Amino acid sequence: MARYEFNDEKSSKFWEIEMSGSEVTTRWGKIGTDGQSKTKELGDEAAARKEYDKLVKSKTKKGYVLAEDGAEESTTSVAAGANAELEAVIEANLSDPDAYLVYADWLQEQGDPRGEFIALQNKLRENPDDANAKKASDAFLAANQGALCGDFAEALAMQRGYRKDKFVLELEWFMGFIKSVNFETGYYDRAGNGTTEDAVKIFSSIINHPSGRFIQSIEVGDIWTDEMLDFSEIANALGNGPKTLRKLSIERSEFDISGVTCDVGMSGAASPFSGGCPNLREVLIEAGDLSIGKVNLPEVRDFRLQSGGLPASTVKEVAAATWPKLTTLHLWLGDEEYGASASIEDLGPIFEGKNLPSVTHLGLMNTELSNEICEALPGAAIAAQLEVLDLSMGTMTTEGAQALVNGKSSFPNLKRLNVDDNSISEEGQALLKDFCAEVTIGDQEDEEDRYVSVGE
């Protein structure tokens, strides 16, 4: 039975409810006693579901909250259809609470519990430190998981305490809808007994549920399964949205990067980068075997690919991308031993600024091509528009530093240069010290130990 409790200065009471077929059973009394119970026959299951929801709503309105050790309720509530016109108003200004409240009124008229959930979350938004408002919102969510969570209800429950062989899901809600998603395997589960199919099923159920209509941020971490880490299907599950997505981060934390795959748009599939998520502003993908397919992101500002061995084909996909508002581009090119195959010629379109009209922050990092990049950048078209240049984590020597200094006039707008973690001698470091207003030298390796920072 789902257990709710009410505590104030005068009383401490419990109330429990359970539905079985067409029957609803309740039990209530003072905490510490067995209380009394009652079973009501409603005639059919639909009527029982309606009665169940009505009673739970009544109790939560009176201040009863779901006990921490209470059983999870049956997912019984039924959502109404969507109102495309009102959703469009929200989509136009995702942070405007008034747009959600108007939608809440319509939803409540349809008998959709999301309408009341929006109202409860608005009280929490207005008073974020109000413990009672948070309890009421959490209790209502727990009592209406059928409508508000659907197939991902079990995964959502895992965030209360990590359990083996389960995927952990952390959600941030705003005005009755999911605002951000953090998805990975439970911290203590390293057995790898799940499957990629399990992970994709849970992930897809979130983004395709009405609660995911206005997701703005998705962060995917290590998915520990019985297979190697492959983010491809997770990424391509976003081929049809959400259209409101602003930030996408797919990043391993404990796997060796060389064993991680992420093929976005694999086999010509719909992709978040080719229409699925047209309002993306910020993207970070980390993998060894990494491909991004066709890219058309009219709103993206910050795009980062982190790899220990970026293929030449992916560099060419970057060069061919359409992203007129992009200001920050970072590429970890990697080590040839781990799959890096781009040549300095493959980087040519980037040096010439093709399809990069707004880029002011450029990172060509973690690469064996560091010295060649230092020789090619001065005089290249993109140099004049750069404000930040990051050449860290690579194999630059004093030769590369000298090439940059010789072409210093090509960087009239440069404010910051980062050459941390290369192999630049003290002489080369001295050359770069006054290259621009802010130069990060950091730690340098001996030249005979030249290698990229991240390969495997």
Protein Blocks (a to p, Z undefined) as FASTA:
>chain_A
ZZdddddfkbccddddddehjaccdddddehiabjaddddehiamlmmmmmmmmmmmmmm
nopacdfkbccdddfbccddddfklmmmmmmommlmklmmmmmmmmmmnopaklmmmmmm
mmmmmmmmlmklmmmmmmmmmmmmmmmnmmmlmmmmmmmoccehiacdddddeehiafbd
cddddfklcnopacfklmmmmmmmmmmpmklmmccbdcddddddfbdcdfklmmmmmmno
cfklmbdcdddfkbcfklpccdehiahiacfklopammbfbdcdddfbdcebjaddfkbf
bdcdddfbdcfklmmmmmmpccfkbcbdcddebjfknopabdfklmmmmmnopailmbcb
dcdehifklmmmmmmmnopaklmmpcbdcfehiabdfklmmmmmmmmmmmmmbfbdcfeh
iabdfklmmmmmmmpmbdcfbjaddfklgccfblZZ
